[in-house]
Amino acid sequence: MIGLRAVFVWCIWLGLIELSVGGRVRHYKFDVEYMIKKPDCLEHVVMGINGQFPGPTIRAEVGDTLNIALTNKLFTEGTVIHWHGIRQVGTPWADGTAAISQCAINPGETFNYRFIVDRPGTYFYHGHYGMQRSAGLYGSLIVDLPKGQNEPFHYDGEFNLLLSDLWHTSSHEQEVGLSSLPFKWIGEPQTLLINGKGQFNCSLAAKFINTTLPECQFKGGEECAPQILHVEPNKTYRIRISSTTALASLNLAISSHKLVVVEADGNYVTPFAVDDVDIYSGESYSVLLHTDQDPKENYWLSIGVRGRKPNTPQGLTILNYKTISASVFPTSPPPVTPLWNDFERSKAFTKKIIAKMGTPQPPKRSDRTIFLLNTQNRVDGFTKWSINNVSLTLPATPYLGSIKFKLNGAFDQTPPPVTYPQEYDIFNPPVNPNSTIGNGVYKFNLGEVVDVILQNANQLSGNGSEIHPWHLHGHDFWVLGYGEGKFKKADEKKFNLTHAPLRNTAVIFPYGWTALRFKADNPGVWAFHCHIEPHLHMGMGVIFAEGVHKVGKIPREALTCGLTGKKLVENGRY
């Protein structure tokens, strides 16, 4: 009897361990559809989930499994969702990248994403097919520490801000313009949104700024009314900030308040205080706000465009001290967004981001280095972006399936260039503007340490070089450094190997370079691309693959197109 009781207790103990390590399974049902909304007080067709724009916020704890049944209700186009910042260890098929990790989900079909969230942090999700992020397919994903564990910083309350940009032309019209002769650029966004809310035909700050717009008069309940941040005096609040913009680089500030940066892309950083935060598309941060100002006042929270000559008004909301009414407007103008082309200021902020003590540091040496030159080019007269003179065009068969099952006819088996001609002049338009399209793959040995040198250059014509935020799927990387001009071998001596921050998105500044190091330790096929939506659409990306032979079972539904689809029909299933 005692033995049976001991076995019973032992089994319960094992079960508790399984629960604590494995976490909960959290089920979600996502219906992706077009809907009519008024995000900036004007009516638009946007893409949303379950009738919501932005989509529902997902909140989980480390170790939880997310099971998301996504049904495509778009009628005439496929869709996928990428879980930005989630590494998908063991589930590369759930990364949500059409033609890379899976087939697009056809209208009427349901695809089950199932994956573990293994690290705390501020993340988000978004469409990764065509330009569906521009159309509004995005939402927040927050991963908390398990109960009983504490963050390395104290806070009394929390807010979550998802930043985006909005055009009054549809994403389909934008796609057509980008792929047309003559080329038609999408232009600057009409409105900046904070949690899906902005104001186009009125201004919250009309009394304080030079504008012809009337002051917004909200009665309450309007879709475009700002989401106010209600705070108590003398408290500390964590503000999670993610940028899912299609184009805009942004700067966020709160009048009269310092912001202490504590997290970047799901990784803790050495805290530092600033007046404002630059945030590029694909990045996320946590900042701490101390409500130590006059509690008889309210204060502006502003976002404005950086890195491009802006033609978009600031996005605004209000920080409301609960000691007064939220309807009382601030008594001073909103913070002035720093000059759009003050890149030295941008670099100074970026270089302040260093790893928190205890963060794993990069291996001292890499096994190989690839140099990726970013250029604007032409292919048969069409304007494209290219990497080492190759503009990415995705194949009909997802790489994950075609590599795993050795379907060599699915994509170009010739490895892409690992560098560019050293005589290339990055400070002038290309002498030969012509490029080619391609879909080859950079293949790494499992466990290999890889350095990537992102090199920026002059645009196709005239003088100018744009900011590009590059995002890596399936990994974090160490940011080893930034530099001016063309990267040289001697620049390796400047690499930060002692407190390099871990990120999943890093910016390259105009006419500069950014050095990254990562370990190819996550079996799968992963996109690495500029997170500016139209730039990716125009070919600004590459494909990495490692250890695909180690990938376990891939759900049948992920492989129903292209050559893998034909093989499924022939074999019944894999």
Secondary structure, 3 states (H helix, E strand, C coil): CHHHHHHHHHHHHHHHHHHHHHCCEEEEEEEEEEEEECCCCCCEEEEEECCECCCCCEEEECCCEEEEEEEECCCCCCECEEEECCCCCCCHHHCCCECCCECCECCCCEEEEEEECCCCEEEEEEECCCCCCCCCCEEEEEEECCCCCCCCCCCCEEEEEEEEEECCCCHHHHHHHHCCCCCCCCCCCCEEEECCECCCCCECCCCCCCCCCCECCCCCCCCCCCCCEEECCCCEEEEEEEECCCCCEEEEEECCCCEEEEEECCEEEEEEEECEEEECCCCEEEEEEECCCCCCCCEEEEEEEECCCCCCCCEEEEEEECCCCCCCCCCCCCCCCCCCCCHHHHHHHHHCCCECCCCCCCCCCCCEEEEEEEEEEEECCEEEEEECCEEECCCCCCHHHHHHCCCHHHCCCCCCCCCCCCCCCCCCCCCCCECEEECCCEEECCCEEEEEEEECCCCCCCCCCCCEEEEECCCCEEEEEEEECCCCHHHHHHCCCCCCCEECEEEECCCEEEEEEEEECCCEEEEEEECCHHHHHCCCEEEEEECHHHCCCCCHHHHCCHHHHHHHHHHCCC
